[in-house]
Amino acid sequence: MVLMMQESVERFFSHLGVGQLRDLAGAKLEGYSNAELAQRFGCSERTIERRLHLIREKVTAGIGRPE
């Protein structure tokens, strides 16, 4: 079960590439609020919301692709 979960998380992050979106997704999964993320990344909460939406779109689009 743990191995399956680890594979799912790795697949999730593989759709994000390297960079700020990946860092943001990791921080969100760690439980940071949008306000905390905005402060951490030096932007507005609305920017964080847009980036999280982009992350969801990328991951959702990537799920349908064969590996």
C-alpha positions in Angstrom: 0.0 0.0 0.0 2.8 2.4 0.9 4.6 1.6 -2.4 1.4 2.3 -4.4 1.0 5.6 -2.6 4.6 6.6 -3.2 4.2 5.7 -6.9 1.1 7.9 -7.1 2.9 10.8 -5.5 5.9 10.4 -7.9 3.5 10.3 -10.9 1.8 13.4 -9.6 5.0 15.4 -9.3 6.3 14.1 -12.7 3.5 16.0 -14.4 4.7 19.2 -12.9 8.3 19.1 -14.0 10.9 21.1 -12.0 10.4 24.5 -10.5 8.0 26.7 -8.6 4.8 24.7 -9.4 6.4 21.6 -8.0 7.6 23.4 -4.9 4.1 24.9 -4.5 2.4 21.6 -4.8 4.8 20.0 -2.3 4.2 22.8 0.2 0.4 22.6 -0.2 0.5 18.9 0.4 2.5 19.6 3.6 -0.5 21.6 4.8 0.4 25.2 4.3 -2.5 27.6 3.8 -2.8 29.7 0.7 -2.0 32.8 2.8 1.2 31.1 4.1 2.1 30.0 0.6 1.6 33.6 -0.7 4.0 34.9 1.9 6.5 32.1 1.3 6.5 32.6 -2.5 6.3 36.4 -2.3 3.0 36.8 -4.2 -0.7 37.3 -3.6 -3.2 34.7 -2.4 -5.0 35.0 -5.8 -1.7 34.1 -7.6 -1.4 31.0 -5.4 -5.0 30.1 -6.2 -4.3 30.4 -10.0 -1.2 28.4 -9.7 -2.9 25.6 -7.7 -5.6 25.6 -10.4 -2.9 25.2 -13.1 -1.4 22.4 -11.1 -4.7 20.6 -11.0 -5.2 21.1 -14.7 -1.7 19.7 -15.5 -2.1 16.7 -13.3 -5.6 15.9 -14.6 -4.5 16.2 -18.2 -1.5 13.9 -17.4 -3.6 11.2 -15.8 -5.3 10.4 -19.1 -2.0 9.8 -20.9 -0.5 6.3 -21.1 2.9 6.0 -19.4 
